[in-house]
């Protein structure tokens, strides 16, 4: 299959960490000039992270849209307070930008308005029946759960509704789980309601290692991530063959633009994926992984780099 026959779009997922306002604005200023096609914006992890309020996120969305990006507003994965529900209503009723729903409450609000939406990483879609159900509610795109394999995706692709696009998480620390408890606050022996914003100290999460000293997980407030970084750059041809529409890169504290450029260059055929993957992986503190994609343990790196 030629590159021209199937060119997936590149998407930048929402920032999953707590970064200061200045860092966020500077980051998105650079992203506006990058070759990414779709940008997801918003806080998805913790409502206490208020570097930008809803109006500021919307203003940023307008600036990125003016720069030629398709902007999607992402909702929180776990809502626990009335104020969080009000913020969710504000996003779902914005009337301008598509919303990525990360819980079924957001799906209900968007469906009731007749608004199309993206089914995000916070929603578990493990079979074609669920996908058809969400499509009936208005889903125009779904993000494949990171723990599913290429083999499972092939089955899903054969049965997915024609009007629904498929997006795959191809780079970043894997979002694995959410909890009502804040693990970062717990690590510092602080209550969740008085966490003192310790997540600011960990721009890429707090790494957890096994007793043998192997980096295993990353704690990001209420979210658990993989310590290893998923990198599916070597699977680009397979992703095209599976007719994946969108490839998602998850923002990193450093080097996100280099990741986007690498994927864009490989998609154009201007760079060798093996060389690009080796370069990216060399900069990773705990190595890369592609185990889930290969149908094996998620932390494994199966494809030789």
Backbone bond lengths (Angstrom), bond angles and torsions (degrees), N, CA, C in turn:
res aa  C-N    CA-C-N  psi(-1)  N-CA   C-N-CA  omega(-1)  CA-C   N-CA-C  phi
1 X - - - 1.458 - - 1.528 109.51 -
2 X 1.307 115.97 132.30 1.451 119.42 -179.75 1.515 110.10 -80.13
3 X 1.336 115.99 158.51 1.448 120.61 178.56 1.519 110.05 -62.80
4 X 1.358 116.66 -37.41 1.455 120.01 -178.66 1.524 111.56 -65.30
5 X 1.335 116.74 -27.90 1.453 120.00 -177.09 1.524 111.96 -69.43
6 X 1.332 116.16 -29.29 1.453 118.70 -179.62 1.516 109.97 -150.48
7 X 1.306 117.35 103.07 1.454 121.62 -179.25 1.523 108.91 -116.24
8 X 1.333 117.88 98.09 1.465 118.94 178.35 1.532 110.78 -63.16
9 X 1.310 115.31 153.69 1.461 120.58 173.03 1.528 109.20 -80.66
10 X 1.323 115.22 154.11 1.456 121.02 175.26 1.527 109.34 -100.67
11 X 1.323 115.88 131.65 1.457 121.02 178.17 1.520 109.92 -120.81
12 X 1.318 115.85 146.08 1.457 122.06 172.23 1.515 107.50 -107.66
13 X 1.327 116.18 116.43 1.459 120.46 -179.59 1.513 111.94 -67.98
14 X 1.335 117.57 172.78 1.465 120.51 177.74 1.523 110.69 -66.76
15 X 1.317 116.62 150.87 1.464 120.75 174.19 1.527 107.54 -66.82
16 X 1.325 116.37 123.08 1.461 120.59 -175.78 1.525 113.37 -91.22
17 X 1.319 117.15 -4.23 1.463 121.24 -174.83 1.526 111.09 -111.59
18 X 1.322 115.46 171.22 1.460 120.51 178.24 1.522 108.57 -95.98
19 X 1.325 115.10 103.09 1.460 121.37 177.88 1.524 108.83 -110.54
20 X 1.332 117.56 147.15 1.470 120.00 176.24 1.528 111.06 -61.03
21 X 1.315 115.52 158.17 1.460 121.29 -177.58 1.523 111.96 -55.66
22 X 1.321 117.40 -44.05 1.463 120.74 -177.52 1.528 110.87 -62.84
23 X 1.329 116.74 -40.31 1.462 120.56 179.30 1.527 110.69 -65.71
24 X 1.327 116.39 -41.71 1.467 119.79 178.63 1.524 111.85 -62.09
25 X 1.325 116.51 -48.41 1.463 119.87 -177.30 1.526 111.65 -65.43
26 X 1.324 117.01 -39.70 1.456 120.59 177.23 1.526 110.75 -65.48
27 X 1.322 116.04 -39.75 1.463 121.10 178.91 1.528 110.75 -60.37
28 X 1.315 116.98 -49.21 1.463 119.56 -177.18 1.527 112.55 -73.05
29 X 1.319 117.18 -23.58 1.465 119.87 172.86 1.526 109.58 -62.58
30 X 1.314 116.23 -40.93 1.468 120.39 178.21 1.523 111.27 -72.68
31 X 1.312 116.97 -37.19 1.462 120.99 -179.98 1.528 110.66 -63.70
32 X 1.329 117.40 -31.86 1.467 120.61 179.46 1.521 111.61 -58.66
33 X 1.337 116.64 -27.32 1.465 120.83 -179.04 1.529 112.36 -99.11
34 X 1.311 117.82 4.50 1.465 121.51 -177.96 1.527 110.74 -89.39
35 X 1.344 117.96 165.49 1.465 120.70 -179.10 1.521 114.65 -83.07
36 X 1.319 118.16 21.88 1.456 120.65 176.79 1.528 109.38 -77.75
37 X 1.326 117.13 143.53 1.471 121.54 -176.30 1.524 112.83 -92.90
38 X 1.328 116.22 -37.59 1.465 122.42 -173.73 1.520 108.64 -124.78
39 X 1.324 116.73 136.18 1.459 121.14 178.30 1.526 108.73 -125.27
40 X 1.332 115.87 123.65 1.467 121.99 174.92 1.527 108.34 -94.49
41 X 1.321 116.19 132.36 1.458 121.68 -176.77 1.519 111.12 -124.60
42 X 1.332 115.81 148.02 1.449 119.89 171.12 1.514 113.10 126.33
43 X 1.314 115.16 166.44 1.459 122.35 177.87 1.525 109.84 -88.98
44 X 1.313 116.75 123.85 1.464 120.90 -177.78 1.522 113.16 -113.90
45 X 1.332 117.90 -7.65 1.462 120.60 -171.58 1.525 113.24 -106.46
46 X 1.328 117.98 -54.97 1.468 120.44 -171.28 1.522 110.81 -144.35
47 X 1.330 116.21 129.33 1.469 120.98 -178.26 1.520 112.31 -69.57
48 X 1.329 118.15 -16.42 1.462 120.27 178.01 1.526 111.27 -73.52
49 X 1.315 117.03 -13.99 1.463 120.76 178.45 1.530 108.32 -83.98
50 X 1.298 115.81 94.30 1.469 120.45 -173.41 1.525 111.58 -114.36
51 X 1.317 116.90 42.60 1.468 119.11 176.47 1.522 109.88 -58.78
52 X 1.329 116.52 -38.33 1.464 122.29 174.52 1.519 107.93 -127.83
53 X 1.321 117.20 138.27 1.452 119.55 173.90 1.526 109.78 -88.24
54 X 1.323 116.00 178.49 1.466 119.88 -175.45 1.518 112.15 -58.90
55 X 1.312 117.63 -43.06 1.465 120.61 -179.08 1.525 111.01 -64.81
56 X 1.314 117.00 -36.44 1.472 120.05 178.85 1.521 111.21 -70.29
57 X 1.329 116.79 -36.72 1.465 119.12 174.78 1.533 110.58 -62.47
58 X 1.317 116.30 -41.47 1.464 120.32 -179.97 1.528 111.19 -66.31
59 X 1.320 116.86 -38.78 1.466 120.08 177.48 1.522 110.44 -65.14
60 X 1.322 116.79 -40.45 1.462 120.90 176.88 1.522 110.47 -64.19
61 X 1.317 116.35 -38.86 1.467 120.59 177.27 1.528 110.89 -59.77
62 X 1.323 116.86 -41.03 1.467 120.48 178.96 1.526 111.01 -63.73
63 X 1.325 117.03 -40.41 1.470 120.21 -179.69 1.525 111.11 -66.09
64 X 1.312 116.98 -42.07 1.463 120.20 179.48 1.526 110.79 -69.13
65 X 1.312 116.78 -36.09 1.460 120.43 176.58 1.523 110.62 -63.58
66 X 1.322 116.42 -40.44 1.463 120.71 177.85 1.525 111.30 -65.11
67 X 1.338 116.72 -24.25 1.466 121.43 177.79 1.530 111.82 -84.92
68 X 1.331 117.00 3.65 1.456 120.99 175.46 1.512 115.52 95.56
69 X 1.337 117.47 10.87 1.457 120.27 -179.82 1.530 110.95 -93.29
70 X 1.332 115.89 144.42 1.458 120.13 167.95 1.520 106.75 -79.44
71 X 1.316 117.49 121.45 1.458 121.70 -175.68 1.526 110.12 -106.47
72 X 1.326 115.22 134.20 1.463 122.44 176.35 1.518 107.80 -124.96
73 X 1.317 117.18 134.36 1.459 122.27 179.26 1.529 109.50 -94.66
74 X 1.322 116.53 123.06 1.463 121.22 -176.40 1.524 110.85 -95.33
75 X 1.338 116.17 140.57 1.453 121.55 178.80 1.527 110.66 -98.94
76 X 1.327 115.97 166.24 1.453 121.32 178.27 1.531 110.05 -70.40
77 X 1.331 114.44 152.34 1.461 120.41 -179.53 1.524 112.25 -87.31
78 X 1.332 117.59 -24.13 1.460 121.02 -176.53 1.524 108.74 -141.74
79 X 1.328 115.55 108.54 1.458 120.84 -179.22 1.521 109.88 -100.59
80 X 1.353 116.15 137.93 1.461 119.47 -175.10 1.523 114.05 -132.89
81 X 1.329 118.52 -4.46 1.460 119.81 -175.09 1.524 110.59 -139.37
82 X 1.325 115.34 158.75 1.464 121.26 179.63 1.528 111.15 -60.17
83 X 1.336 117.06 -37.92 1.457 120.61 179.88 1.530 111.04 -63.46
84 X 1.333 116.47 -34.77 1.467 120.58 178.43 1.526 110.65 -69.62
85 X 1.326 116.15 -36.09 1.466 120.09 177.13 1.525 110.66 -66.20
86 X 1.333 117.23 -38.86 1.464 120.44 177.95 1.532 110.49 -63.83
87 X 1.330 117.01 -41.06 1.462 120.26 177.70 1.519 110.85 -63.87
88 X 1.326 116.30 -37.53 1.465 120.55 177.52 1.528 110.75 -62.40
89 X 1.325 116.65 -44.79 1.469 120.25 177.28 1.528 110.56 -58.90
90 X 1.318 116.78 -40.99 1.467 120.44 -178.58 1.523 110.44 -62.07
91 X 1.318 117.37 -42.37 1.466 120.49 179.33 1.528 111.03 -66.97
92 X 1.320 115.72 -45.96 1.466 119.52 -176.86 1.519 112.42 -67.21
93 X 1.331 116.51 -22.46 1.459 120.88 -178.65 1.522 112.46 -103.65
94 X 1.347 117.97 16.88 1.469 119.89 -174.18 1.529 112.39 -65.66
95 X 1.339 117.53 -26.42 1.453 121.11 174.07 1.513 116.31 70.57
96 X 1.308 117.45 6.29 1.473 121.72 -175.78 1.528 112.33 -126.13
97 X 1.322 116.93 -45.76 1.457 121.09 -173.47 1.531 111.71 -116.38
98 X 1.329 114.45 147.81 1.457 120.42 173.34 1.526 109.62 -62.53
99 X 1.318 116.41 148.89 1.457 122.06 -179.16 1.527 109.72 -114.04
100 X 1.335 115.64 137.74 1.457 121.62 170.75 1.522 107.58 -93.03
101 X 1.326 116.55 113.02 1.461 121.68 -179.50 1.524 109.33 -85.24
102 X 1.324 116.04 124.32 1.457 120.43 179.32 1.524 113.40 -112.04
103 X 1.326 116.55 8.95 1.455 120.60 168.03 1.525 107.26 -153.03
104 X 1.340 116.22 165.11 1.460 119.60 -173.96 1.526 112.21 -72.17
105 X 1.336 117.73 -19.77 1.457 118.92 173.93 1.513 110.96 -62.91
106 X 1.337 116.72 -42.40 1.462 120.72 177.07 1.521 110.54 -64.82
107 X 1.323 116.91 -39.27 1.468 120.61 177.18 1.526 110.23 -58.95
108 X 1.332 116.26 -44.64 1.463 120.20 -179.02 1.529 111.21 -62.32
109 X 1.325 116.94 -45.42 1.466 120.42 -179.14 1.516 111.43 -63.09
110 X 1.321 116.75 -43.38 1.461 120.96 -177.83 1.522 110.93 -69.57
111 X 1.338 116.38 -41.86 1.460 120.08 179.53 1.520 111.28 -63.63
112 X 1.329 116.42 -38.89 1.471 120.44 179.37 1.521 111.57 -63.63
113 X 1.327 117.03 -28.62 1.463 121.81 178.01 1.518 112.55 -86.90
114 X 1.327 116.95 -5.37 1.463 120.40 -177.18 1.515 112.54 72.22
115 X 1.339 116.53 24.20 1.468 121.68 -177.62 1.520 110.55 -95.00
116 X 1.322 116.80 134.81 1.457 120.22 173.88 1.528 108.31 -73.11
117 X 1.326 116.87 154.56 1.459 120.82 -175.03 1.521 110.47 -151.47
118 X 1.321 114.76 169.00 1.456 122.40 173.54 1.522 107.97 -102.56
119 X 1.311 116.96 130.38 1.458 121.90 174.24 1.518 107.50 -83.79
120 X 1.341 117.14 110.09 1.455 121.48 -169.76 1.514 115.41 -87.15
121 X 1.339 114.77 -171.44 1.462 120.91 -176.94 1.522 112.36 -67.96
122 X 1.331 117.85 -17.49 1.457 120.26 179.57 1.509 113.80 -79.75
123 X 1.320 117.97 -6.69 1.465 122.26 -179.77 1.527 109.25 -110.15
124 X 1.321 116.05 128.31 1.466 121.08 -177.17 1.526 110.73 -85.17
125 X 1.324 115.60 114.37 1.466 121.34 177.33 1.526 106.71 -120.51
126 X 1.322 115.83 98.50 1.462 120.57 -172.99 1.525 114.12 -107.79
127 X 1.331 116.72 -2.28 1.466 118.35 179.48 1.515 109.85 -154.96
128 X 1.321 115.90 166.04 1.462 121.25 -175.19 1.526 111.98 -68.52
129 X 1.336 118.00 -26.08 1.467 119.99 178.46 1.527 110.94 -65.54
130 X 1.329 115.50 -42.80 1.462 119.33 177.03 1.521 110.87 -63.86
131 X 1.327 115.72 -39.77 1.461 119.60 -179.40 1.522 110.99 -64.81
132 X 1.319 117.00 -41.36 1.464 119.86 177.88 1.532 111.14 -65.80
133 X 1.342 116.45 -36.76 1.458 120.23 177.53 1.522 110.54 -61.79
134 X 1.344 117.07 -46.34 1.455 120.99 179.63 1.529 111.49 -66.09
135 X 1.337 115.81 -37.16 1.466 119.35 177.27 1.522 110.71 -61.04
136 X 1.318 115.94 -37.45 1.461 120.19 178.04 1.517 112.82 -66.29
137 X 1.331 116.24 -24.09 1.461 121.06 178.44 1.525 112.37 -88.57
138 X 1.352 116.37 -10.42 1.460 119.39 176.67 1.516 115.79 124.55
139 X 1.326 118.42 5.06 1.469 119.90 179.71 1.521 110.37 -65.67
140 X 1.328 116.36 127.69 1.460 120.98 176.83 1.531 111.26 -105.54
141 X 1.329 115.34 -13.92 1.468 120.49 178.19 1.522 107.90 -154.24
142 X 1.329 116.26 145.74 1.461 120.61 175.64 1.513 108.87 -127.84
143 X 1.339 114.74 145.71 1.458 120.70 176.48 1.519 107.70 -101.38
144 X 1.321 116.37 120.53 1.460 120.84 -176.94 1.527 110.82 -62.94
145 X 1.342 119.09 132.00 1.464 120.61 174.31 1.523 110.51 -54.27
146 X 1.327 116.40 136.58 1.461 120.61 -171.06 1.514 112.98 -65.62
147 X 1.360 117.80 -20.38 1.457 119.33 -177.37 1.528 113.88 -85.80
148 X 1.330 117.45 -1.87 1.457 120.04 178.18 1.521 110.83 -83.51
149 X 1.321 115.21 157.10 1.466 121.51 -176.13 1.514 111.59 -99.52
150 X 1.323 115.15 168.89 1.466 120.77 174.82 1.523 110.43 -61.83
151 X 1.309 116.62 -35.70 1.467 120.46 179.33 1.523 110.98 -63.62
152 X 1.328 116.39 -42.92 1.462 120.14 177.57 1.520 110.87 -66.27
153 X 1.326 116.53 -40.17 1.455 119.87 179.00 1.520 111.43 -61.29
154 X 1.319 116.95 -38.69 1.462 120.16 179.13 1.531 110.87 -58.85
155 X 1.331 116.21 -39.95 1.468 120.41 177.51 1.524 110.28 -66.75
156 X 1.327 115.82 -43.76 1.462 120.31 179.64 1.527 111.49 -62.98
157 X 1.323 116.42 -41.08 1.457 120.35 -178.68 1.523 111.84 -64.53
158 X 1.300 116.13 -34.27 1.467 119.67 179.79 1.525 112.08 -68.12
159 X 1.331 116.68 -23.26 1.463 120.91 -174.96 1.528 113.72 -112.62
160 X 1.314 118.41 -5.38 1.466 119.25 -174.06 1.526 110.87 -67.79
161 X 1.328 116.97 149.45 1.466 120.98 175.98 1.529 110.57 -60.48
162 X 1.300 117.20 142.76 1.465 121.79 -173.96 1.526 112.47 -61.76
163 X 1.346 117.07 -28.47 1.468 119.89 -175.22 1.529 113.18 -87.10
164 X 1.316 117.56 -0.28 1.456 121.62 -175.80 1.535 110.75 -104.62
165 X 1.326 116.40 128.79 1.457 121.68 176.42 1.526 110.62 -87.34
166 X 1.325 115.13 156.16 1.465 121.32 177.84 1.521 110.08 -113.24
167 X 1.326 116.12 131.15 1.456 122.62 177.37 1.524 109.11 -119.41
168 X 1.324 116.89 136.81 1.463 121.91 -178.57 1.530 109.68 -121.74
169 X 1.317 116.38 134.35 1.461 123.86 176.03 1.529 107.12 -74.53
170 X 1.338 117.33 111.03 1.462 120.17 -172.54 1.523 114.36 -111.36
171 X 1.341 117.28 -12.17 1.463 117.91 -179.65 1.520 110.61 -155.47
172 X 1.323 115.32 130.77 1.455 121.30 175.85 1.517 111.55 134.45
173 X 1.316 116.04 170.65 1.458 120.66 173.94 1.525 108.44 -67.75
174 X 1.317 116.02 129.35 1.459 120.53 -172.43 1.529 111.94 -70.60
175 X 1.333 118.21 128.96 1.466 120.91 172.97 1.525 108.95 -76.01
176 X 1.324 116.71 115.90 1.463 120.63 -171.59 1.526 113.77 -105.81
177 X 1.332 117.89 -42.44 1.462 119.28 -174.14 1.524 110.50 -160.29
178 X 1.352 114.86 163.62 1.455 122.58 176.72 1.529 108.87 -130.45
179 X 1.319 115.71 153.47 1.456 120.39 -179.91 1.516 108.93 -143.96
180 X 1.330 116.65 153.24 1.462 119.94 174.84 1.526 110.79 -68.18
181 X 1.312 117.35 -21.95 1.458 121.95 179.27 1.526 109.81 -85.18
182 X 1.329 117.02 141.31 1.459 121.42 175.28 1.520 108.87 -92.17
183 X 1.312 115.98 111.79 1.462 120.81 -176.48 1.531 112.16 -70.03
184 X 1.330 116.43 -33.21 1.463 119.26 -179.58 1.529 110.30 -67.18
185 X 1.329 116.88 -43.88 1.465 120.31 176.74 1.521 110.54 -62.42
186 X 1.322 115.98 -42.81 1.460 120.84 179.67 1.527 110.98 -59.77
187 X 1.323 116.63 -40.80 1.466 121.02 179.56 1.526 111.05 -59.04
188 X 1.325 116.45 -32.98 1.461 120.69 -179.05 1.531 112.03 -97.55
189 X 1.335 115.84 12.77 1.462 121.89 178.35 1.522 111.43 57.54
190 X 1.333 114.80 42.91 1.462 121.41 179.23 1.523 109.55 -119.27
191 X 1.314 118.66 147.31 1.470 119.99 173.84 1.516 110.24 -71.39
192 X 1.290 115.92 152.60 1.468 120.25 -177.69 1.526 112.13 -59.29
193 X 1.341 117.07 -38.39 1.462 120.89 -177.20 1.525 113.04 -76.66
194 X 1.314 116.59 -8.66 1.467 120.94 176.81 1.527 108.75 -134.85
195 X 1.318 114.92 56.30 1.473 121.39 -172.53 1.521 113.00 -78.21
196 X 1.340 116.15 -13.28 1.472 122.44 -178.62 1.530 111.66 59.80
197 X 1.323 115.43 24.00 1.474 122.77 175.45 1.537 111.70 54.39
198 X 1.325 115.63 42.76 1.464 119.36 -177.42 1.523 112.34 -65.45
199 X 1.334 118.41 -17.82 1.473 120.19 176.97 1.526 111.71 -59.64
200 X 1.329 116.60 -23.88 1.465 120.19 177.47 1.523 111.82 -61.25
201 X 1.339 116.37 -23.08 1.465 120.41 -179.63 1.522 112.79 -79.19
202 X 1.346 115.86 -9.38 1.467 120.01 -174.13 1.531 109.70 -130.09
203 X 1.331 117.70 80.77 1.472 120.88 -175.42 1.515 114.61 -65.22
204 X 1.347 117.65 -9.98 1.465 120.82 172.73 1.526 110.87 -133.74
205 X 1.320 116.65 27.56 1.453 120.94 177.62 1.522 112.53 87.37
206 X 1.316 114.64 169.40 1.462 123.41 -178.38 1.525 108.47 -103.54
207 X 1.322 117.28 115.10 1.462 121.60 -174.33 1.528 111.58 -74.77
208 X 1.325 115.55 137.03 1.463 123.16 176.45 1.530 108.01 -113.47
209 X 1.328 116.40 132.85 1.464 121.28 -179.97 1.518 110.80 -115.63
210 X 1.320 116.52 156.16 1.453 121.99 175.43 1.527 109.31 -74.66
211 X 1.323 117.23 172.69 1.460 120.85 177.47 1.523 111.65 -63.16
212 X 1.329 115.35 -23.59 1.457 119.32 177.68 1.519 112.36 -83.23
213 X 1.339 116.93 -0.71 1.459 120.47 177.19 1.513 114.92 89.08
214 X 1.337 118.09 10.16 1.461 120.17 178.58 1.519 109.96 -88.15
215 X 1.324 116.66 127.18 1.464 121.10 175.62 1.520 108.79 -60.07
216 X 1.319 116.11 129.18 1.462 120.56 -170.21 1.524 112.62 -121.75
217 X 1.334 116.71 -52.36 1.451 122.13 -176.88 1.527 110.16 -134.88
218 X 1.309 115.49 169.03 1.462 122.08 171.61 1.522 107.29 -128.13
219 X 1.329 116.15 130.18 1.457 121.68 177.90 1.518 108.83 -95.83
220 X 1.328 115.71 126.53 1.458 121.88 -177.25 1.517 108.50 -130.60
221 X 1.349 115.83 75.46 1.457 118.93 -175.21 1.511 110.15 66.88
222 X 1.336 117.23 -119.90 1.461 121.06 179.20 1.531 112.07 -86.55
223 X 1.309 116.91 -3.66 1.470 120.85 -176.92 1.528 111.28 -100.23
224 X 1.324 115.32 141.81 1.459 122.02 171.47 1.519 108.45 -107.67
225 X 1.325 116.15 130.40 1.454 122.55 178.72 1.527 110.28 -122.30
226 X 1.314 115.17 169.92 1.459 119.69 171.31 1.521 109.20 -76.49
227 X 1.337 116.29 147.42 1.470 119.45 173.22 1.524 109.54 -73.63
228 X 1.332 116.16 -39.01 1.456 120.75 177.77 1.532 110.00 -74.58
229 X 1.302 115.58 156.40 1.460 121.72 -179.84 1.517 110.23 -101.29
230 X 1.316 115.86 121.87 1.463 120.31 175.80 1.527 109.09 -65.94
231 X 1.330 116.70 132.04 1.463 121.48 176.97 1.521 108.12 -140.77
232 X 1.330 116.16 107.76 1.464 121.47 -178.87 1.528 111.52 -104.29
233 X 1.315 116.89 26.69 1.460 120.10 -179.11 1.523 111.61 -60.14
234 X 1.323 117.49 -36.31 1.461 120.56 179.71 1.532 112.25 -72.36
235 X 1.323 117.09 -13.29 1.468 120.86 -178.95 1.527 112.61 -98.31
236 X 1.323 117.58 15.42 1.468 119.87 -176.71 1.526 112.61 -57.35
237 X 1.314 116.66 -44.26 1.466 119.24 -178.51 1.525 110.80 -64.10
238 X 1.329 116.19 -40.74 1.459 119.43 177.82 1.522 111.16 -65.29
239 X 1.316 117.15 -38.93 1.457 121.11 177.49 1.524 111.29 -62.40
240 X 1.328 116.35 -39.42 1.475 119.58 176.53 1.524 110.83 -66.47
241 X 1.315 116.45 -42.66 1.458 120.10 -179.87 1.528 111.66 -63.03
242 X 1.322 116.03 -31.06 1.459 120.87 177.84 1.527 112.19 -82.47
243 X 1.328 116.18 1.95 1.462 122.64 176.82 1.533 112.38 61.28
244 X 1.325 115.63 40.35 1.456 120.84 174.41 1.527 108.33 -73.01
245 X 1.306 116.42 133.55 1.463 121.38 -174.12 1.525 113.67 -88.01
246 X 1.340 117.15 -33.96 1.462 121.23 -172.93 1.525 109.42 -137.53
247 X 1.331 116.13 137.27 1.463 122.88 176.51 1.520 108.24 -111.99
248 X 1.335 116.70 124.05 1.472 120.59 -175.94 1.528 111.81 -100.81
249 X 1.315 114.49 125.98 1.460 122.92 170.49 1.519 107.44 -102.80
250 X 1.329 116.96 129.34 1.458 120.88 178.75 1.526 109.41 -91.77
251 X 1.330 118.85 131.35 1.467 121.05 -177.04 1.522 113.42 -58.52
252 X 1.330 115.23 138.41 1.454 123.27 175.83 1.526 108.48 -113.07
253 X 1.330 116.64 159.35 1.462 120.06 -179.49 1.520 111.65 -63.15
254 X 1.333 116.36 -32.43 1.460 121.87 178.94 1.527 109.10 -138.68
255 X 1.331 115.63 142.51 1.459 120.03 170.34 1.511 117.22 85.15
256 X 1.329 118.50 10.45 1.466 119.60 -178.61 1.523 112.01 -61.78
257 X 1.331 116.88 -40.43 1.468 119.50 -179.77 1.517 111.49 -62.37
258 X 1.329 117.59 -36.52 1.471 120.97 178.00 1.522 110.55 -65.11
259 X 1.326 116.79 -37.17 1.465 120.71 177.56 1.524 110.23 -65.29
260 X 1.327 116.20 -46.71 1.468 120.13 179.25 1.524 110.64 -60.49
261 X 1.324 116.65 -45.26 1.470 120.82 179.84 1.522 110.98 -61.42
262 X 1.339 116.97 -38.82 1.472 120.58 -179.65 1.522 110.55 -64.35
263 X 1.316 116.93 -47.36 1.468 119.80 179.61 1.526 110.91 -64.29
264 X 1.336 116.91 -42.75 1.464 120.47 -179.58 1.519 111.03 -62.82
265 X 1.332 117.03 -43.39 1.469 120.69 -179.29 1.524 111.17 -65.70
266 X 1.334 116.69 -39.86 1.465 119.72 178.75 1.524 111.29 -67.89
267 X 1.313 117.44 -37.72 1.461 120.44 177.65 1.525 111.42 -64.38
268 X 1.336 116.14 -36.51 1.467 120.11 178.31 1.522 112.00 -75.28
269 X 1.312 117.51 -16.00 1.455 121.03 -176.08 1.509 113.09 87.19
270 X 1.343 116.82 14.63 1.465 121.14 -178.34 1.526 112.76 -90.70
271 X 1.321 117.41 -6.66 1.460 120.03 -176.78 1.527 109.32 -145.79
272 X 1.304 116.26 145.62 1.461 121.21 179.34 1.528 109.45 -78.02
273 X 1.337 119.01 124.42 1.464 121.11 -178.63 1.526 113.75 -58.58
274 X 1.321 117.67 -35.49 1.462 120.02 179.90 1.524 110.96 -64.54
275 X 1.332 115.92 -46.15 1.467 119.99 178.68 1.511 110.43 -63.72
276 X 1.342 117.17 -42.70 1.462 121.21 -178.66 1.526 111.10 -65.42
277 X 1.332 116.54 -42.07 1.466 120.43 179.23 1.520 111.05 -63.38
278 X 1.321 117.18 -41.37 1.461 120.62 178.18 1.521 111.53 -62.18
279 X 1.319 116.19 -40.73 1.459 120.48 -179.91 1.522 111.45 -65.46
280 X 1.334 116.70 -45.47 1.454 120.48 179.49 1.526 111.40 -65.67
281 X 1.330 116.61 -43.92 1.460 120.09 -176.46 1.530 112.43 -66.42
282 X 1.324 115.51 -29.79 1.469 118.99 -179.26 1.519 112.06 -63.77
283 X 1.317 117.08 -22.74 1.464 121.04 -178.02 1.524 112.81 -92.89
284 X 1.339 117.76 -2.20 1.460 120.62 -176.18 1.526 111.20 -83.66
285 X 1.321 117.99 131.75 1.470 120.37 -176.73 1.525 113.46 -67.87
286 X 1.339 117.80 -29.52 1.468 120.61 -176.68 1.521 113.25 -126.13
287 X 1.318 116.43 17.43 1.455 120.24 175.28 1.515 113.86 84.01
288 X 1.321 114.75 175.71 1.463 122.38 -177.52 1.525 110.44 -105.22
289 X 1.321 115.38 166.07 1.466 120.65 176.33 1.520 109.66 -146.67
290 X 1.328 114.94 149.73 1.471 121.57 173.75 1.529 110.22 -146.33
291 X 1.336 116.12 18.65 1.454 120.84 -173.02 1.512 114.55 -59.18
292 X 1.333 117.70 -44.66 1.462 119.17 -179.44 1.525 111.36 -59.91
293 X 1.319 115.72 -43.74 1.462 119.43 -179.50 1.523 110.83 -59.35
294 X 1.321 116.56 -34.43 1.467 122.02 -178.45 1.529 112.50 -87.22
295 X 1.340 117.23 2.19 1.455 120.11 179.62 1.515 113.47 78.65
296 X 1.330 116.63 24.62 1.456 121.42 -179.07 1.527 110.00 -125.15
297 X 1.342 116.44 -170.84 1.462 120.18 178.65 1.525 109.70 -57.58
298 X 1.328 116.30 134.82 1.459 120.69 -171.15 1.508 114.87 -60.41
299 X 1.344 118.62 -33.57 1.472 120.15 -175.82 1.520 114.17 -79.34
300 X 1.318 116.37 -3.86 1.473 119.41 -178.20 1.514 112.48 -78.61
301 X 1.322 115.86 149.67 1.459 122.12 168.28 1.518 106.03 -106.68
302 X 1.332 115.22 104.06 1.464 121.42 -174.05 1.511 111.41 -88.69
303 X 1.336 116.11 -49.88 1.471 120.56 -179.92 1.527 109.27 -70.28
304 X 1.312 116.76 122.61 1.460 120.30 -178.04 1.533 111.14 -67.32
305 X 1.321 115.63 132.67 1.467 121.57 179.75 1.517 109.12 -119.36
